[in-house]
């Protein structure tokens, strides 16, 4: 892609998210989401592969549907209350419609069906943008309006997403689909706590972005998109493979890695709110997710590279990818747990 066009598209991505962050008017927030969608669409289809074009089409139709629902919900709320302010979402019908639209935008279950299919059709770098940056603007709107949304709806969305994210990833062999179901499960953890402690949602979102960035960047460097190619990574780059294994275990929430922090804090807050059954369900759902991360770790570190593989061995050439982002995100994904008190202090 032409570097000038790429610069314009990435700048538009930043502009759309910033516009949604800073707006207090529904139409401006909607415009920011639309700029975001229109900017990432050419990035998704840049390889002109039929699978990429199919994924782009699915994503565009899904996001257009969600945007139409947001516009309709905000218009309904303005009709009933006379207010276009984001914080004055008081009409119950508009409230429900708005939350469903944002759930569709970020891929919360049961509106998650588009996400694994779309992510599977993209290259790893565009998939990284879709899994991290594209979540920021919708989450800004959810956090601003969380106090007006029905708590039962948020709880149902959160529990359903963690269960679907765990069960859905069990029988997958494609790494991008596994990361998509991982994203769905993490979104569930963020949504369930947003009504009680929005600062924990911000912590969980930040750590999810760090861990997912580490996973995508290391898989990009290892040139792996399927589980059966992971078994050949150890002879090529033992250090990076070991780091990738730990980053995946961190995504699963295994102590003493960084990913344990948000799960620990969220479960603690749920028990404080007198919701032990929900907390137990969430913890068990995290165990299901941990299983498919362990499958990946087993394939990478505990199997001997076979003489005949189903996939062609990648050429051992020097990578052109910058090592600094991989190193920074991986270290953050592994070692932030001791910083928990500091992070809590900064966000409260």
N, C-alpha and C positions, 0 to 999 in steps of 0.2 A: 504494500500500500504506500502511496505517496506520503512522505513525511509531513508535508504541510496539511494534507487531509487528516492524517492521524492526529496531528496537533490540534486541529479544529475539533475533531470528534472527542478527544480526551478532555479538552477545555470545556466543551459543551456538557460532558458528563459531570465535571466539577461544578459548572454553573447551575445545572439542573438541581443537583443535590443542595448546593448552597442556597438557592432560591427557596426550596422547600423548607430548609432549616430556619431561614430568617423571616418567613412570611407568617403573618397572623390572619390573613384573608384566604378564604377557601379557594378562590380562583387562582391566586398566585401559587398556592401550594400545588394545585392541580397542574398548573403550567410547568412547575419545576419537575414534577413526575413525568410529564409528557416529553420535556426536553431530554430527560434522562433516557427514556425509552427510545426516542428517535436517534440519540447519539450512539447507543450501544448496538442498534440493529445493523449498521454497516460493518461494525467491528466483528459481529458474529458471522456475517456472510462473506467476509473478506477472502476466504479460500476458494469460494465458488464450487465447493464440493456439494453434490446433491444432499448429503446428510446434513451439512451445515446450513444449506438453504432451507431444508425442512425444519430444522431446529429453530432457525430465525423466524420462520413463518409462524410456527407454534407459539413462540415467545411473544411475537408482536400481537397476535390475535388475543392471547391471554391478557397481556398488559392493556390492550385497547379495551377489552371487556371490563377489567378492573377500573380503568380510568373513567369509563362511562358510568359505572356504578358510583364512583366517588363524586362525579359531577351531579348525578341525579340525587344522591344523598344530601349533598351540600345545598342544592337548589330546594329540595324538600324541606330541609331544616330552615333555610332562609324564608320559605313560604309560610312555615308554621310559626316561627319565632321572630322574624324580621331581622335576624342577625347573621352576618357573614363571618363573624369572628370564629376562629378555630376552636377556642376554648368554650364557646357557647353551643355545644352540640347537645341540646336538651330534648329534641324530639325522639321518642323511642324507636320509631320505624327508621328514621334516618340514621340513628345510632347503630342499629343492627346492620343496616345495609353498608354503612361505612366500614364497620369492622370486618365484614365478610369480604369487601373489596380489598382491603389492605392485607387480609389473610391470603387472598388469591395472589396479590402482588409479591409477597415474600415466600409463598409456598408452604403455608401452614396446612396441615391435614384438617379436614378432608378435601381441601382445594389444592392438593399437592401434586396431582397427577402429571402436570406439565413439566415439573422440574427435572426428574431423572431423565426423561426423554430429551429435553432441551440440552441439558448438560452433557449428555452422551454424544451429541452431535457437534460439540465445540472443541477447539483445541484447549490445552490446559491453561494458557494465560488468559484467554477470554472467559473460560470457566471460572477462573479465580476472581475476575472482576464481577461476574454475575453472582458469585457466592458471597462476596464481601461488600464491595462498594454499593451494589444495587440494593442492599438491605437497609442502608443508612437512612435514606429519605423516608420510606414508609415507616420505619421505626420511630423517627422523629415525630411523625403525626400520631402514631399509636401512643407514645409516651405523653404527648400533650393532651390527648383525649381519654386516657385510660380511666380517669376517675368518673367519667360519664357512662362508660360501657358496663353492661351487665356483668357482674363478677362470675356468675355461673357460666356464661358464654366463654369468658377468658379461660376459666378452669377447664372446661370441656375441650377447647381448642388446644390448650397446653398438654393435657394428658393424652389426647388422641394423637397429637404430633409426635410425642416421645415414643408412644407405642408403635405407631406406623413407621417412624424412622428406624426403630430397632428391628421390627419384623421384616420390613421391606428390604433391608440390606443383607439379610441372612443368606439368600440364595443367589446373590449377584457375583458375577465374575469380572465385570468391568469396573475399573477403579473410579471412573467418573460417576457412575451410578451409585457406587458405595458412598462417595463423598456427597452426592446429592441427598441420599437418605440420612447421612450424618448431619447435613445442614437442616433437614426437616426436624430431626430430633433435638438439635440445639435450639432451634426457633421455639420449640415447645417449652423448653426450660426457661427461656426468656419471657415468654408470654404469660406463663402461669404465675410469675412473681411480680409482674409489672403493676398490679393493682395494690400490692402491699408495700413493696420497696423498689421504686423505679431505679434507684441507684444500683441495685443488684443486677437489674436488666442491663444497664450500661456497662457494668463490669463484665457480665457474661458475654455481651456483644463484642466488647473490645478483645477479650481473651479468645473468643471464637474466631475473630478475624486474624489474630496472630497465629493461632494453631492451624487454621485452614490455609493461610498463606504459606506457612512452613511446609505443609503437606503437598500443596500444589507445586511449589517451587522445587522441592526435592524430587517429586515424581517427574517434573519436566526435565530436571537435570539427569535423572536416571533413564529418561525416555521410556517410561513404562505407562501403559494404559490398561493392561490386563493382569490378572493375578498370576497367570502362568509365565509372564515375562519377569516377574519379581524374583523368581528362583535363580535367575542368571545375574542378578545385580551384585551379589556379594563378591564374586571374583573380580568384578570390574572396579568397584569402589567400596571397600569394606567400611571405611569411616562414615561416608555419607549414608550407606545402608543402615548402619547402626543408629545414626541420628534420626533417620526416617522412621525406624522402628519405634524409637522413643517418642517422636512427635505424634505418631499414630496412637500410641498408648496414652499420650496426653489428651488427644481428642476424645478417647474413651473415658477419661476422667479418673485415671489410676493414680493414687498418691505414690510418691511425693512429687509428681509432676504438676505443671501449672494448671492443667485441665481439671484437677480435683477442686481447685479453689471455688469456681462459681457453683458447682454442684453442692459442695459442702455448705456454702453460705445460703444457697436457696433452700436446701433441706432444713437447715437450722431455722430459717425464717418461717417456713411452712409449719414446722412444729410449734413455733412461737404463736402462730395464728390459729392454733388448735385444729390443725388439719393433718393428723397423723396418717390417716388412710391414704390421702393424696400423696403425702411425702413417701410412704412405703411403695406406692405404685410407681412413682417417678424413679425411686432407687432401683426397683426391679427392672424397669424399662432401660435404665442405664446399663444394667448387667447384660441385657440382650444386645445392646449396641457394642459393648465391650467384646462380645464374642466375635463379631465379624472383624473388629480391629485385630484381635488375636490371630485370626485366620491369616491376615495379611502379614503379621509379624512372623508367623510360622513359615509362611512361604518364603520370606526374605532371609531369615537367619537360621532356621532349623532344618532346611532341606538342602541336599547336595544338588548342585546343578546337574541335570540329567544329560546323558549323551545325546539323546534325541528329544528335542522340544517341539511343541506344536507351533512355536513362533520362531521367526528367524532371529539369530543373535545380532544385536545392534553393533555397528562398527565402532571400534574403540578409538574414536578420534577425540581431540580436545574439544570441550564444550565452549560455545560462545556466550553462555549465560554468565552474568555477573555473579560472583560468589558472595559479595557482601550482603545483599538482601537475604539470601538463603541462610547465611551464618547468623545474622541478627534475629530473623524470625524464629529460627530453630532454637537458639539460646533462650529467647523469650518464652517459647513454647515449653521449654524444659525446666526453667529455673525461677519462675516468678512466685512460687508458693510461699517462700519465706517473706515476701513483700506484702502479704495479705493485709496486715494491720495498716500499713502505709497507704495501700490502695483504698481501703475502706475509709480512712481518714480524709483522703483527697476527694472522695466522691460524696461524702455526707456533709 
